[in-house]
Amino acid sequence: MAPISDNWPDVEASLEIMEPEYANRVTSMVEQLKPHYQSIESYATSLHPQRLSCRIMDHYTWGQSFVVFELLFSDNVTSWIIRFGMRPMDAYFNTAAQLERKILNEVAALHLVRQRTTIPIPEIISYHAHPSPSNPLGPDFPAFVLMTAITGITIEDCGISIEELGSEYDVTGEASDPLGGDESKRPILQRYLHDLADIHVQLSRITFDRIGSFVIDAQGEVSVGPGADFGLGPFECAKDYFAIQAEAYEQLAMAAGLDDEAGEGESADAAQLKRRFVASLWRKAMMPLVDERDDRGPFPMRHGDLHSDNILVDETGHIVGVIDWDCAGTVPWEAFAVPTFEVSGHFSDSDAVSTYSNSSSESTSSSLMSRTRSVIHNVFNRELAVAESQDGVVLVKPASGRSLAALHDSDAGHVGAYLAYWMYSLACDYDQTGRALHRMLGSDDDIDQDFEKFAKEVGDMGLHEKHEDEEVQA
């Protein structure tokens, strides 16, 4: 069997497109570990049921928090994956405390999923969540997680660019073909979406009474603690969670490190003002959509980083593995609504008639929404409705009684899950996320007019504060 790592991205090419300080963060970790490869291999061999020898493959990969290696055993069939925590990116991200929370969260999440679902996932072999004298690899080793590997390919390897499908619109109401006429791919995509809907339904049945990430005790009991990313929470209600999320976007909008995103002829201050405006739009759009009936839970489990690179399939599109659970946690139903941005989509510009509703009920304009969503959104929504209606399927609905398909197709799901993803990924960008939020709110003015009003209010507020400071000094 070919090593799993043969399918990983090219190391040199990937390093070349990274900022030098981030590339060095990866390569320095690899250099630190190289003299200890034999110790790592011996440790893995000691944990193998048949004590088979193994070797670390030269081809490695990485994410934001971990450098990842494959351990191939002497039977040339069995592979394990070992992930080592990298040093912090800065004073706030990937700190030792955050890394420890992420490792413990992933261990607990995989324990839950294995206990309560049939979702195919890796098995944890061993882990140590922080550098310490008790680290089984040695006191100088970084935190690590050792787990079984899953053999599979991605949906892109099947010739289906799932991200591109989510950007195509069916604005006329006419059926369109997201596969470009290649009918051989249709059963593959259908099977993939079918399995993804089943995974979404299964995760909805794992609920807790608080919002946060998972912790696991020595007895294997899982509970909800602070969020793995920044240690916030746990939260007792959805409104508190979304208020903190809105505040995080406002802080992101203010971040000085993003000032180089100013457009041509635009000052850094103007670019920052636009980000602050977009952050304010998200708060205005989201808070009225939180359903009071579901505000106090129970809250479902979300993977947190579910995209095609973390979903492994076979050649038929059947999902054979879901990996990278360190971002998992419980979330409000509105944030759970969209399992991955790749099976949802933007509303089109023809949605300017506003499907936004300032009540907490389900959207009353679902027929319009189904015409203006991307094709892939509608296909997945139908699969989700089928998955929920199958005989023998145990459903855990929120107190509001909303179905998962209705949530996925709702304004609340669009803002709370889909646009929330782009708020973070695109750093509160004005042209895409901002315009989408502005359409949702249904303002009579165009977005540029409303931004000018916002900029004037912020400017007037700044002058007022400056005047008050001068009076105090006098």
Secondary structure, DSSP 8 states (H G I E B T S, - for coil): ---GGGGS--HHHHHHTS-HHHHHHHHHHHHHHGGGHHHHHHHHHHHSTT---EEE-S--EE-SSEEEEEEEETTSS-EEEEEEE---SSSSSS-HHHHHHHHHHHHHHHHHHHHH-------EEEEE-S--TT-TT-TTS--EEEEE----B-TGGGT--HHHHTT-B-TTSS---TTTT-GGGHHHHHHHHHHHHHHHHHHHT-EESSBBEEEE-TT--EEEES-TTT----BSSHHHHHHHHHHHHHHHHH-GGGGGG--TT--HHHHHHHHHHHHHHHHHHHGGGS-GGGTT--EEEE-SS-SGGGEEE-TTS-EEEE---TT-EE--HHHHS-S-GGG-----GGGGG----SSSS--S-HHHHHHHSBHHHHHHHHHHHHHHHSTT------TT---HHHHHTSHHHIIIIIIHHHHHHTTS-IIIIIHHHHHHHT-SS-HHHHHHHHHHHHHHHHHHHHHHHHHHH-
